[in-house]
Amino acid sequence: MDKDRIGTFANTVYRDMAGAMAIGMGYLGLKSGLFDAMKDGAPVSAPDLSKKTGLTPRYVEEWLNGMTAAGWLEHDEAAGTFSMPAEHGFLLASEGTDHYMGGLFLAGPSLLSQAPEVARAFREGGGVHFGAFDDDWIEALDLMNGGAYRHRLASYWLKQLPEIDQRLAEGGKALDIGCGVGKVSLALAEAYPNAHITGFDPDSNSIARARKTAAEAGTDRVTFIEGLIADLEPDPVFDFAGMFDCLHDLAEPEATLVEIRSRMAPGGALMVMEPRAADRLADNANPLGTVYYGFSLFHCMTQSLAQGGPGLGTCMGPEKTTSLLRDAGFSEVSELPIKSQTNMFFVARA
Ligand SMILES: C[S@@+](CC[C@H](N)C(=O)[O-])C[C@H]1O[C@@H](n2cnc3c(N)ncnc32)[C@H](O)[C@@H]1O
């Protein structure tokens, strides 16, 4: 055996364990309010931060040490203070923006808490149902993409489809498939004051949260339905349908796509957003690919398999995505030239 290779790989394992611990400490920073308390960037001592937040001094001190070791915070040894660089605060304490990364800190611990159940499924088959995931996962989904939907969906992504943008501006109908907590539907309602939007999702927790947010926003042009596409009224046809971070999760992707196609208005378009993953495993051998295979095992794939679905997985890739759309009878299927590090976008017309 090559001893250097063993040493290098040991460092890889420590690095990855460090990443898992850093995300766990990120969870604590978010839940305790410590990131927010430090977002002004001012140097602060551990006792002063603990006084400011009302949190237990020894926990605050150890968290500051750990986040400094991970490179998330800076420490001035002589002054005995800690600070959050503005560039880190841009990602750590910027909830509601399209650059906030806090959703990942909720996602990591929540997904890993399912490890025993996923291990059981390796032996017995099946999987972990969506409903088994805790509230942190629902919140993580909201935080991971909600800011991008609010700030990019109408102003950038839909500008790639000018005729759809115009129809929605004039009062068109939109369908949000697998709407989750409803942030796509609500972003559409805000950007297109004449449009009517229907969102549906089988998860009752997500729909309850979506309805609550819509009520708080005071919008009556969004209808949230708890259920599957078969539960929609047969009549309305839609100018725009969106499947955001959802196609790869479905238990019946082919049948759902065929049904969506039958509900498209002439000239309407379906936009599909999928995690940015390549078709070849070799091209996914990088940090984002690792994150996405983890998301797949601990959530996307297992919840589809739990329902008897195909378990397409988070890294389904563009080839499989476009072939699913073509097989469902959509024409003019193509990838949209939308810049995003984490997602890719497709359009399909009935
Ligand atoms: C990763 S979440 C994305 C939610 C939302 N589109 C977003 O981007 O925030 C995937 C969603 O698909 C939903 N889902 C699963 N199976 C479905 C089905 N057969 N029809 C519609 N939605 C489904 C899940 O309940 C979940 O809310």
The ligand as a Gaussian input file, in Angstrom:
#p B3LYP/6-31G(d) Opt

LIG

0 1
 C      -37.767000      19.616000      -3.074000
 S      -39.437000      20.014000      -2.811000
 C      -39.619000      21.513000      -3.755000
 C      -40.770000      22.347000      -3.335000
 C      -40.950000      23.677000      -4.088000
 N      -41.218000      23.482000      -5.504000
 C      -39.731000      24.553000      -3.908000
 O      -38.912000      24.634000      -4.832000
 O      -39.570000      25.116000      -2.808000
 C      -40.305000      18.827000      -3.792000
 C      -41.788000      18.884000      -3.583000
 O      -42.432000      17.933000      -4.453000
 C      -43.553000      17.462000      -3.783000
 N      -44.071000      16.243000      -4.409000
 C      -43.712000      14.961000      -4.201000
 N      -44.461000      14.138000      -4.967000
 C      -45.318000      14.910000      -5.678000
 C      -46.335000      14.658000      -6.643000
 N      -46.600000      13.442000      -7.034000
 N      -47.015000      15.703000      -7.164000
 C      -46.713000      16.962000      -6.770000
 N      -45.753000      17.262000      -5.870000
 C      -45.067000      16.263000      -5.325000
 C      -43.075000      17.288000      -2.350000
 O      -44.147000      17.198000      -1.419000
 C      -42.209000      18.536000      -2.176000
 O      -42.932000      19.604000      -1.619000

